[in-house]
Amino acid sequence: MTVTTWPASESTLRPSWRRWSWAVAALAAGLLLNYAALALSDRHAGSFPTVHDIVLDQLPFVDLYAYGEVYLALYLLAFLIVHARQRERDLPHLMMLVGVSYACRALFLLTLPIGAPSGATPVDLRVSAYPFGSHSYFPSGHLGLMFLLALSLRHGTARHAFMSAALVFGVGTLLTKAHYTADLLGGFLIAYAVSAWGDRLLAQRQTG
């Protein structure tokens, strides 16, 4: 098994305060844009149309909202542990990519509003910490984040394990009728695009 490692300047040296500043700013800006888009679109959620989904229509309904919150928390905790041990990509770089991905998501939230899937549990009957559950969102922010974190890992075994765990979470959101199939696909595509852009940016910085 081959393990890809970064040069010492990226994997072992402590990031400068300037890189931390840019990373925090990018992350904060992305999250704020995402939150603002969610809040704005949520005001008009009742008028959004429901989309027909041939995959979702074939699946049974299973209430997994409470389990999903715990699953996501464990996923993030496990990733932080693995990321800290591998140290293949520094945290500021990853924070910046997360901010960029959420900023991209905000654009789609405002331009492609859709209603909740048919059969979804009413908001007041759900056990969920998510404040914007009145309708569906394209793309999925939770799954997009999970895929982006998984793609940031360079060790093949770890990456495959976290990708598989993200897919399990995605299937759970479909069974819970929290997302359409396209939402999950969109979350993955944005994560892949941002990850590829981040790899190119990192390579340019190393060679430059």
N, C-alpha and C positions, 0 to 999 in steps of 0.2 A: 504494500500500500504506500502510495506516494503522498506526502504531506507538503503542501505549498507553504513557504514561509516568506515573510516580507523582509526587506533589508533592515538593518539595525535601526536606522533613522526613523522607521515607521513602526516597528514592532517592540522595541525595547526602550527607546529614549522617551523621556517624559514630555508630553505635548506642551508647547508654550502657552502662555496666558492669552496670546492673541488668537490662537487656534481654539482655545476654550471659549473665548468671547464670541467668535464667529459661530461656533457650534451652538452655544446657548441662544444666541440671537436667531439663528435659522430655525431651531427647534421651536422657540417661543412664537415666532412669526407664523410658522406653519400651523401650529396648534390653534393659535388665535384665529387665523383665517378659516380653519376647519370648523371651529366652534361658532364663529359668526355665520358661516354658511348654513350650518345645521339649525341655528336659532331662527334665521331668516326663512328658510324653507319650511320649518316646522309650523310657522304661523299660518301657512296656507295648505297644510297637509290634507285637510278634508276635501280639497278640490282636486287632488292628484288622482289620476286614473290608475286602476289596477291593471297589471300587465299579465297576459296569458303566458304561462310557463309549462311546456309539455313535460319537463322533467319533474318539476315541483308538484304538478297535478297527480303524478303517479305514486308519490310518496305518502305514507301515513303521517298523521300528526302525532308528535311526541313532545311533551312539555319539558324542555331541557334548559330553560332560562337560568334557573338557580345553579345547575351544574356547569353551565357555560361560563358563568362568572368565575367559579372556582378553577375551572380548567384553564382559563386564560391567565389567571394569577399564577398558577403553577408553571405554566409555559414560560411566562416572563421571568420567574424566579430561576427556573432551570437554565434559561438562556444566559442570564447574567452570570451564573456560576461557570458555565462552559466558556463564555466569552472571556471572563477574567482569567481562566486557566490557559486558554490558547494564546491570547494576546496577539492574534494575527492581524487584527485591524483595530486601531485605537478608537476609543470611545467618542472623541469629538467628531471624527469623520462619520461615524454611524449616527450620531445625534443630528448632524447636518442632513443626512439622507432621509431620516425620519421626518424632519421638518419639511423637506422638499416634497416628499410623498404626500403629506397631509395638505400642503398647499395645492398640489395637483388635484387632490380629491375635492377640495373646496370648489374648484372650477366646475367639476362635474355635478356637484350637489346643486349648484345654482342653475345649470343649463339643462340637466336631465332629471327633473323631479318626477318620482313615481309613487303610487300609492302602495299601501301594505298588501302583501300577498293574500289571496283568498284563503280563509281558514285560520288566519293569524289570531292569537289570543289578544283580547282587548288589553290596552295598556294598564288599566286599573286592576286587572286580574293577574298580572305577571309578577314574578319575583325576579327583579332585575335592577341593577344599579345604574343602568344606562338611562340618561334623562331624555333622550330623543327617540322614543320607541313607537311613536304614533303612526309611522309609515316606514317604508323601505328606503334604502339609500343606495345609489350607485356611485362609486363602487363600495364594497365592504371595507370599512376602515379597520375593523378588528383583524380580519383575515389578511388584508393587505400588509398590516404591521407584522403579523406573524410570518408571512412569506418573506418580507424584507429582512427580518432578523435571521431567518433560516439561510437566505442567500448570502448573508454577510459572513457566514462560517466557511472556512476554507478546508477544514478536515472533512473528507468525504462521508465518513460514518456519521458524524454529528450533523452535517447538513441534511443527509437523507432522513435521519431520525426526526429532526425538527420539521422538515417538509412533510413527512408522514403525519406528524402530530397536528400540523396546520390543516391538512386535508381532513383529518378526523373532525376537527372543530368545524370545518366548512360543511361537512355532511350533517353535523348536528344542527347548524343554523338552518339548513334546508328542512330537516325533520321538524324543527320548531316553527317553521314558516316565518322566520325572521328576515330572510333574504331570498331573492330570486337567484337562479343559476347564473345569470349574467352579472349579478353583483359580485359573486365570488370570482368569476373569470376576470372581471375588470380589476378587482383588487390584486389578483396575481399579476396581471399584465403591467399595472402601474409599478408594482414592487419590482418586477423584472427590469423594466425600463430604467427606473431610478437606480437600481443596483448596478446595471451595466454602465450607466452614466457615471456613477461613483467610481467604478473600477477604472474607467478611462481617465477620470480626473486624478485619481490617485497615481496611476501610472505616469501621467504627464508631470505631476509634481516630483515624482521620484527621479525621472530622467532629466527634468529641468534643473 
